């Protein structure tokens, strides 16, 4: 019996890996599937599974490869992945080591564009309320673009034609290729740091989506949003829309249009100022004429010409009012005097003194008037008040009611 070789797990795994890696078909394979269980590790490596209705395969994409894809992989996304098949020895499972990956049925750049646009829009970077107002007549304009492109010539021609003598700060930047985002961000930060302009034109001429891709960069979009100086974008042609166009304070269809938005026509502005000046002078002259007419009318009035006449009228009016007041006071005093005399007469008629004057007397006991014989006893001392003087008497006898006889 032949001796059977016994493999260790490691040896077997290495053997299988050698077989897989030796297969030329598996060394450069394209696989279409749906992403699931997607995870980006803190190391930057991407881990996910590609599956269809019948099978699944584990996948890994190392950071150096994953950094080159322009879209963000998500669960449920259908993709085409290129790579090689090998075994992950520790887990003893075969997997696809992905080197390239593209969305299936949709261009990679377009998907990346839509994903970033949705992300920034959700964060509110496109909100109209966050747009900064443009200065109506800026004294300094910064232009960020390539020094060799047609955009800079077009912008300078428009600015100098519309507003000759305006201060233009040209900030060169790379506007195409891998270095474009970093270069554009640096230019924006430089202008903001030194406050070198009142408005920024971020422009470049037309091109393919790949050539304009630097303006779809997230870092450029955030730099535009963070700019304290208003930014006008003019990227590509009228039909081209980049991410920075949505973030900018104003979007122009072309570089030349951006320059037209940035500054007014100086000649038209001067004409407008001249018209306003003429209007102000005309209104001022009319106002002076109206005031002079009123002044002439006032100075020619009788009051100004003969002020004594007005004083005499006031004197007559004062004398007349004084007479009316004196007459009214006399009438009131006379009325109150008559009413007082009538009231005094009524009081005098009711006065006890008038009764005493007619021969009657008032009898009091202990300073209280006696109106009934029952209030005194025989032997009591009483006081009899007469018209003149009083008598102190002692009661000797009481009698009942008297019947008064008519004379």
C-alpha positions as CSV (number, residue, x, y, z in Angstrom):
1,X,0.0,0.0,0.0
2,X,1.3,3.4,-1.1
3,X,2.1,5.8,1.6
4,X,-0.6,8.7,1.6
5,X,0.7,12.3,2.1
6,X,-0.9,14.1,5.0
7,X,-1.3,17.9,4.4
8,X,-1.5,20.6,7.0
9,X,-4.3,23.1,6.6
10,X,-1.8,25.7,5.6
11,X,-0.2,23.4,3.0
12,X,-3.6,22.5,1.5
13,X,-4.6,26.1,1.4
14,X,-1.4,27.2,-0.3
15,X,-1.8,24.4,-2.8
16,X,-5.3,25.5,-3.7
17,X,-4.2,29.1,-3.9
18,X,-1.4,28.0,-6.3
19,X,-3.9,26.3,-8.5
20,X,-6.2,29.3,-8.5
21,X,-3.5,31.9,-9.2
22,X,-2.1,29.7,-12.0
23,X,-5.4,29.8,-13.8
24,X,-5.1,32.7,-16.3
25,X,-8.8,33.1,-16.5
26,X,-9.1,33.7,-12.8
27,X,-6.0,36.0,-12.8
28,X,-7.9,38.7,-14.8
29,X,-11.7,38.2,-14.4
30,X,-14.6,40.5,-14.7
31,X,-17.6,39.8,-12.5
32,X,-21.1,41.4,-12.5
33,X,-23.1,41.4,-9.3
34,X,-25.0,43.3,-6.7
35,X,-23.1,44.8,-3.7
36,X,-24.2,43.7,-0.3
37,X,-22.7,44.0,3.2
38,X,-20.5,46.9,2.1
39,X,-18.1,48.2,4.7
40,X,-15.2,50.7,4.5
41,X,-12.6,49.8,7.1
42,X,-10.7,52.4,9.1
43,X,-7.7,51.3,7.1
44,X,-9.4,52.5,3.9
45,X,-9.9,49.0,2.5
46,X,-13.3,48.1,1.1
47,X,-15.0,44.9,2.0
48,X,-18.2,43.6,0.4
49,X,-20.0,40.7,-1.2
50,X,-21.0,40.4,-4.9
51,X,-24.1,38.3,-5.4
52,X,-26.8,37.4,-7.9
53,X,-29.9,35.2,-7.4
54,X,-27.9,32.0,-7.2
55,X,-24.5,32.7,-5.6
56,X,-22.2,35.1,-3.8
57,X,-18.5,35.8,-3.6
58,X,-16.5,37.7,-0.9
59,X,-14.6,40.7,-2.3
60,X,-11.9,43.0,-1.0
61,X,-10.5,46.2,-2.6
62,X,-7.4,47.6,-1.0
63,X,-7.2,51.3,-0.2
64,X,-4.7,52.1,-3.1
65,X,-7.3,50.8,-5.6
66,X,-10.4,52.0,-3.8
67,X,-9.1,55.6,-3.8
68,X,-9.2,55.7,-7.6
69,X,-12.9,55.0,-8.0
70,X,-15.0,58.2,-8.4
71,X,-18.3,56.9,-7.1
72,X,-19.3,55.7,-3.6
73,X,-20.2,52.0,-3.5
74,X,-23.5,51.2,-1.7
75,X,-25.5,48.1,-0.8
76,X,-27.9,47.2,-3.7
77,X,-25.8,48.8,-6.4
78,X,-25.1,46.7,-9.4
79,X,-21.4,46.9,-10.5
80,X,-18.8,45.3,-12.7
81,X,-15.6,44.4,-10.8
82,X,-12.3,43.4,-12.3
83,X,-9.7,41.5,-10.3
84,X,-8.2,38.1,-9.5
85,X,-9.3,35.1,-7.5
86,X,-7.3,33.9,-4.6
87,X,-7.7,32.4,-1.1
88,X,-7.7,34.3,2.2
89,X,-5.7,31.8,4.1
90,X,-6.8,32.7,7.6
91,X,-10.5,32.1,6.8
92,X,-9.9,29.4,4.2
93,X,-12.2,31.0,1.7
94,X,-11.7,32.1,-1.8
95,X,-12.5,35.7,-2.7
96,X,-12.2,38.3,-5.4
97,X,-9.4,40.9,-5.0
98,X,-10.9,43.8,-6.9
99,X,-8.6,46.2,-8.8
100,X,-11.2,48.1,-10.8
101,X,-14.9,48.7,-10.4
102,X,-17.6,50.5,-12.4
103,X,-21.3,51.0,-12.0
104,X,-23.2,48.7,-14.3
105,X,-25.4,50.5,-16.8
106,X,-24.4,54.0,-15.6
107,X,-21.1,55.8,-16.1
108,X,-18.8,56.0,-13.2
109,X,-18.3,59.7,-13.4
110,X,-22.0,60.4,-13.8
111,X,-22.8,58.3,-10.8
112,X,-20.1,60.0,-8.7
113,X,-21.6,63.4,-9.8
114,X,-25.1,62.4,-8.8
115,X,-24.0,61.0,-5.5
116,X,-22.0,64.1,-4.5
117,X,-24.8,66.4,-5.7
118,X,-27.4,64.6,-3.5
119,X,-25.0,64.6,-0.5
120,X,-24.3,68.3,-0.7
121,X,-27.9,69.2,-1.4
122,X,-29.0,67.3,1.7
123,X,-26.4,69.2,3.8
124,X,-28.0,72.5,2.6
125,X,-25.0,73.8,0.5
126,X,-27.3,74.6,-2.4
127,X,-29.8,76.6,-0.3
128,X,-30.7,80.0,-1.8
129,X,-30.7,81.5,1.7
130,X,-27.0,80.8,1.9
131,X,-26.1,82.7,-1.3
132,X,-24.2,85.9,-0.6
133,X,-25.3,89.0,-2.5
134,X,-23.0,90.3,-5.2
135,X,-21.6,93.9,-4.9
136,X,-23.4,96.2,-7.4
137,X,-20.2,98.0,-8.4
138,X,-17.1,96.0,-7.2
139,X,-13.8,97.9,-7.2
140,X,-11.7,94.7,-7.2
141,X,-12.4,91.5,-9.1
142,X,-10.4,88.2,-8.6
143,X,-10.2,85.8,-11.6
144,X,-9.3,82.2,-10.9
145,X,-8.5,80.1,-14.0
146,X,-5.7,78.7,-16.1
147,X,-3.2,81.3,-17.4
148,X,-3.1,79.5,-20.8
149,X,-6.8,78.9,-21.6
150,X,-9.1,81.0,-23.6
151,X,-11.2,81.8,-20.6
152,X,-8.8,84.3,-19.1
153,X,-8.6,86.3,-22.4
154,X,-12.4,86.3,-22.7
155,X,-12.9,87.4,-19.1
156,X,-10.3,90.2,-19.3
157,X,-11.7,91.5,-22.5
158,X,-15.2,91.7,-21.1
159,X,-14.1,93.3,-17.8
160,X,-12.0,95.9,-19.5
161,X,-14.7,96.6,-22.1
162,X,-17.5,97.0,-19.5
163,X,-15.6,98.8,-16.8
164,X,-12.2,100.2,-18.0
165,X,-9.7,100.8,-15.2
166,X,-11.2,98.3,-12.8
167,X,-8.7,96.5,-10.6
168,X,-8.3,92.8,-11.7
169,X,-6.5,90.3,-9.6
170,X,-5.5,87.2,-11.7
171,X,-4.9,84.1,-9.6
172,X,-3.6,81.2,-11.8
173,X,-4.8,77.7,-11.0
174,X,-4.8,74.3,-12.6
175,X,-8.3,73.7,-13.9
176,X,-8.0,70.2,-15.4
177,X,-6.6,66.9,-14.2
178,X,-5.8,65.4,-10.9
179,X,-4.1,68.5,-9.5
180,X,-7.1,70.8,-10.3
181,X,-9.0,70.4,-7.0
182,X,-6.1,71.2,-4.8
183,X,-5.0,74.1,-7.0
184,X,-8.4,75.6,-7.1
185,X,-8.9,75.3,-3.4
186,X,-5.6,76.9,-2.7
187,X,-6.4,79.9,-5.0
188,X,-9.8,80.4,-3.3
189,X,-8.2,80.3,0.1
190,X,-5.5,82.8,-0.9
191,X,-8.0,85.4,-2.1
192,X,-10.1,85.0,1.0
193,X,-7.2,85.1,3.4
194,X,-5.9,88.5,2.0
195,X,-9.4,89.9,1.3
196,X,-8.0,90.9,-2.1
197,X,-11.3,91.2,-4.0
198,X,-15.0,92.0,-3.6
199,X,-16.1,89.2,-6.0
200,X,-14.4,86.1,-7.3
201,X,-14.8,84.7,-10.9
202,X,-14.1,80.9,-11.0
203,X,-14.0,80.1,-14.7
204,X,-12.7,77.8,-17.4
205,X,-13.6,77.0,-21.0
206,X,-15.6,74.1,-22.3
207,X,-14.5,70.5,-22.3
208,X,-15.6,66.9,-21.7
209,X,-16.9,65.7,-18.3
210,X,-13.5,64.3,-17.6
211,X,-11.8,67.6,-18.3
212,X,-14.3,69.5,-16.2
213,X,-14.2,67.0,-13.4
214,X,-12.1,69.1,-11.1
215,X,-15.1,71.4,-10.6
216,X,-17.1,68.3,-9.5
217,X,-14.7,67.8,-6.6
218,X,-16.2,67.8,-3.1
219,X,-13.2,69.7,-1.7
220,X,-13.7,72.5,-4.3
221,X,-17.4,72.6,-3.7
222,X,-16.8,73.0,0.1
223,X,-14.2,75.7,-0.5
224,X,-16.6,77.7,-2.7
225,X,-19.3,77.3,0.0
226,X,-16.9,78.5,2.7
227,X,-15.7,81.5,0.8
228,X,-16.5,84.8,2.5
229,X,-16.2,86.6,-0.8
230,X,-19.1,86.0,-3.3
231,X,-18.2,83.5,-6.0
232,X,-19.5,83.6,-9.6
233,X,-18.8,80.4,-11.6
234,X,-18.6,80.2,-15.4
235,X,-17.5,76.7,-16.2
236,X,-17.7,75.2,-19.7
237,X,-20.6,75.9,-22.0
238,X,-24.2,76.9,-21.3
239,X,-25.3,73.2,-21.1
240,X,-22.5,72.2,-18.7
241,X,-23.5,72.1,-15.0
242,X,-20.8,71.2,-12.4
243,X,-21.2,70.8,-8.7
244,X,-19.6,74.2,-7.9
245,X,-22.3,75.8,-10.1
246,X,-24.9,74.7,-7.5
247,X,-22.8,75.8,-4.5
248,X,-21.7,79.2,-6.0
249,X,-23.4,82.4,-5.1
250,X,-24.2,82.9,-8.8
251,X,-23.8,80.6,-11.8
252,X,-23.0,81.9,-15.3
253,X,-23.3,79.8,-18.5
254,X,-19.9,80.8,-19.8
255,X,-16.7,82.6,-18.5
256,X,-17.7,85.7,-20.5
257,X,-21.2,85.7,-19.0
258,X,-19.6,85.5,-15.5
259,X,-17.6,88.7,-16.2
260,X,-20.8,90.4,-17.4
261,X,-22.6,89.5,-14.2
262,X,-19.7,90.7,-12.1
263,X,-19.5,94.3,-13.2
264,X,-21.9,96.8,-14.8
265,X,-21.2,98.8,-17.9
266,X,-19.3,101.8,-16.6
267,X,-20.6,104.0,-19.4
268,X,-24.2,103.2,-18.6
269,X,-23.5,103.7,-15.0
270,X,-22.1,107.2,-15.6
271,X,-25.1,108.0,-17.8
272,X,-27.4,106.9,-15.0
273,X,-25.5,109.0,-12.5
274,X,-25.7,112.0,-14.8
275,X,-29.5,111.5,-15.2
276,X,-29.9,111.2,-11.5
277,X,-27.8,114.3,-11.0
278,X,-29.9,116.3,-13.4
279,X,-33.1,115.0,-11.8
280,X,-31.8,116.0,-8.3
281,X,-30.8,119.5,-9.6
282,X,-34.3,120.0,-11.2
283,X,-36.1,118.8,-8.1
284,X,-33.9,121.1,-5.9
285,X,-34.5,124.1,-8.1
286,X,-38.3,123.4,-8.1
287,X,-38.2,123.1,-4.3
288,X,-36.3,126.4,-4.0
289,X,-38.8,128.1,-6.3
290,X,-41.8,126.8,-4.3
291,X,-40.2,127.9,-1.0
292,X,-39.3,131.3,-2.5
293,X,-42.9,131.8,-3.6
294,X,-44.2,131.0,-0.1
295,X,-41.6,133.3,1.4
296,X,-42.7,136.2,-0.9
297,X,-46.3,135.6,-0.1
298,X,-45.6,135.7,3.6
299,X,-43.4,138.8,3.5
300,X,-46.0,140.6,1.5
301,X,-48.8,139.8,3.9
302,X,-50.5,142.5,6.0
303,X,-49.2,141.0,9.2
304,X,-45.6,141.4,8.1
305,X,-46.1,144.8,6.5
306,X,-48.1,146.3,9.3
307,X,-47.8,144.2,12.5
308,X,-49.4,147.1,14.6
309,X,-52.7,146.4,12.9
310,X,-52.7,142.9,14.0
311,X,-51.8,144.0,17.6
312,X,-54.6,146.5,17.6
313,X,-57.1,143.8,16.6
314,X,-55.9,141.7,19.4
315,X,-56.2,144.6,21.8
316,X,-59.8,145.2,20.7
317,X,-60.6,141.6,21.1
318,X,-59.0,141.6,24.5
319,X,-61.1,144.6,25.7
320,X,-64.3,143.0,24.3
321,X,-63.6,139.7,26.0
322,X,-62.8,141.6,29.3
323,X,-66.2,143.3,29.1
324,X,-68.0,140.1,28.4
325,X,-66.2,138.4,31.3
326,X,-67.0,141.3,33.7
327,X,-70.6,141.2,32.7
328,X,-70.8,137.5,33.1
329,X,-69.2,137.7,36.6
330,X,-71.7,140.4,37.7
331,X,-74.6,138.3,36.4
332,X,-73.4,135.3,38.3
333,X,-72.9,137.3,41.6
334,X,-76.3,138.9,41.3
335,X,-77.9,135.5,40.8
336,X,-76.1,134.0,43.8
337,X,-76.9,137.1,46.0
338,X,-80.6,136.7,45.2
339,X,-80.5,133.0,46.0
340,X,-78.6,133.8,49.2
341,X,-81.1,136.4,50.4
342,X,-84.0,134.1,49.7
343,X,-82.4,131.3,51.7
344,X,-81.6,133.7,54.6
345,X,-85.2,134.9,54.7
346,X,-86.4,131.3,55.0
347,X,-83.9,130.6,57.7
348,X,-84.9,133.8,59.6
349,X,-88.6,132.9,59.4
350,X,-87.8,129.5,61.0
351,X,-85.5,131.0,63.7
352,X,-86.5,130.6,67.3
353,X,-85.6,134.2,68.0
354,X,-88.4,135.4,65.7
355,X,-90.8,133.2,67.8
356,X,-89.5,134.7,71.0
357,X,-89.9,138.2,69.5
358,X,-93.6,137.6,69.2
359,X,-93.9,137.1,73.0
360,X,-93.5,133.3,73.2
361,X,-91.0,131.7,75.6
362,X,-88.9,128.5,75.5
363,X,-88.8,126.3,78.6
364,X,-85.7,124.1,79.1
365,X,-84.6,121.6,81.7
366,X,-81.0,120.6,81.9
367,X,-80.5,122.5,78.6
368,X,-83.1,120.3,76.8
369,X,-86.3,121.9,75.5
370,X,-89.4,120.7,77.3
371,X,-92.2,119.9,74.9
372,X,-94.3,117.8,77.2
373,X,-95.3,118.3,80.9
374,X,-94.6,114.7,81.5
375,X,-90.9,115.4,81.2
376,X,-90.9,117.5,84.4
377,X,-91.9,116.8,88.0
378,X,-93.3,119.2,90.6
379,X,-90.4,120.9,92.3
380,X,-88.0,120.7,89.3
381,X,-86.1,123.8,88.4
382,X,-86.6,124.9,84.8
383,X,-85.3,127.8,82.7
384,X,-87.7,130.0,80.8
385,X,-86.0,131.8,77.9
386,X,-87.6,135.0,76.8
387,X,-86.9,137.5,74.0
388,X,-84.6,139.2,76.3
389,X,-83.0,137.2,79.1
390,X,-84.3,134.1,80.9
391,X,-86.0,133.1,84.2
392,X,-85.1,130.3,86.6
393,X,-88.4,128.9,87.9
394,X,-89.6,126.0,90.1
395,X,-92.5,123.9,89.0
396,X,-95.3,124.1,91.6
397,X,-98.0,122.3,89.6
398,X,-98.5,120.4,86.3
399,X,-101.6,120.7,84.1
400,X,-102.6,118.6,81.1
401,X,-103.2,119.8,77.5
402,X,-104.7,123.2,77.1
403,X,-107.3,124.0,74.6
404,X,-106.2,127.2,72.8
405,X,-109.0,129.7,72.3
406,X,-109.3,131.8,69.2
407,X,-109.6,135.5,69.8
